[in-house]
Amino acid sequence: MDTRARTMAKRNLGVLLLLSAACPWAGWWPLYFYTGLSTVMAGHRAVRYLRTWTFRRHVHEPVATVLDNVIRPRTPSGQGLVHVDIPKNFRDRDGADIRVHVPMDWPATKEDMATIHRLLEQRLSVSGTVATWTLTGRRPYGHFTMPAKPPKSVAMAGMLAAVATAADTDLVMGAGPTGQLISFDLTTDSPHLLINAQSMAGKSELLAWLIGQFMRRGYGVAVFDAKFVSHMWLRRIPGVLYAAESEELHEGLLWLDGELLRRARFVSSGGDPDVLVPLVAVLEEMNGATNRLRGYWKSIEGKGMSPALTALANLANMGREMRVHILLAGQSVTAKATGGPEGRESFGGRVMGKATSNAWRMLAPQVRPIPRHAGMPGRWHLVVGDALKEFQAPFCDIKKQEARLIEWATGGSPVADVPSMMLGAGDDATTRNARNGSSEAVSSPDGISLRRYANERGVDYQSLINWRNRRPDFPSEVGEGANRTKLYDQDHLNAFVRARLREPVDG
């Protein structure tokens, strides 16, 4: 019970005692009247207290306890915190006010006020609040105003400059309050992101925005998509490993697990991590994928637990030294989707969008009260440790502006060829391209046939034939193979296909 409630209770008790003494001479009706009125008021207050009991227990009381421990030792009279007023909906209201009432003899130095401000933001998992102090009069207090909400929509074009100027270790998430840029630091101990969102929250748009940033920096992309069609635009980009069939998921996860082990051995033996080809693994709806992996393992008469599930549990445990980042996304990211509870704890950042209360309690229990979703696509909350940041992700419009997205994603550093790395597994394949200053696969001096190029790069073979017959700028032949097969320079084919992906593919 706070100070004001205690004062009201004492006042009511005093009035009741006074009426009890006066009632024998004035009749008993005043006592009955005031007793009934007090009962109604007490019942109303009890109902209000019960409704806010969870909020008081998990939010109000922890904040009051921390601030009291700071204020009391610094106050000459020994009085602690007078009162703290925290609106229950402070996370969901623009410019919500939080007030901290302090004793009159509190010294209120700049250091003390800064400490109160820092502890308040830390305990409430907020940032960017504006503090003003009113220290005159009988009730001095600190006034903390919550920042405005992020914009309702953000265009992709408006965020491209932010990506261009961002450090290579920062992943630009979107626009925060008052134009603030929200980023995720990839140099954290666990540089992996877990994305939990219900349908229509804008998950595909957010992932496209993040994957595009990785690709512009020369990262190879490996997609494990149990739904087959989550990221169709990535199927059009050569060098992207897209696994959807059960066998592809199984083999791809085993390769990635082995690749991480090779990288760990390379680094532990004194190798330079900077020469490793950077990779980003995109794991979509792994709850369904784990069922398919178990079924596939049984269909090939495997014994015991599927090694692909073991590989899944190993992925997030590798740190930043391996230069592999993981984007794990799903509608309900349970421990099953990450290979176990310990695997889920390895994700340094958690992005929540249109998430249920159960999802918040499961993935970010330290955040109280749970913020309400704004009801608009692209609105997200980034949780890193105890810090909570709200942002609006850019709208890439992958359905209507796929070509623009591909052009931007592939317009930076050369994208690493993951299928070629998978076919040429080994320590050399892990580091050779980086030592040569290129992330492209090393082409044979005799050239490569169009059919082999199509199979290795995931390009439609018939499209290559059509381009060769209709486009005068198609690369020239560089040699002739077995059975008079025409061979082409692989680097020239790479440049030509990249340019064509920005145009409609000829039928």
Protein Blocks (a to p, Z undefined) as FASTA:
>chain_A
ZZklmmmmmmmmmmmmmmmmmmmmnojklmmmmmmmmmmmmmmmmmmmmmmmmmmmmmmm
mmmmmmmmmmmmmpmnlpacfbdcddfklmmpghiacdddddfklgoiaklmmmmmmmmm
mmnopghiacdddfehjbdcddddddddddfbdcfklmmmmmmmpcfkbccfbdceehia
cdddfkbmblcdcddddehklmmmmmmmmmmmmmmnopacddddfkopmmmmlmmpghia
cdfbfklmmmmmmmmmmmmmmmmmmmmnopafklpccdddddehkllmmmmmmmmmmmno
pghjdfklmmmmmmmmpcfknopacddddfbdcfklnopaklmmmpmbdcdehiafklmm
mmmmmbccddddehighiacddehjbccddddddehlmlmmmmmmmmmmmmccdddfklm
mmmgcjklmmmmmmnopabdcddfkbpafklmmmmnopafklmmmmmmmmmkbccdfbdc
ehhiacddfklmmmmmmmmmmpccdZZ
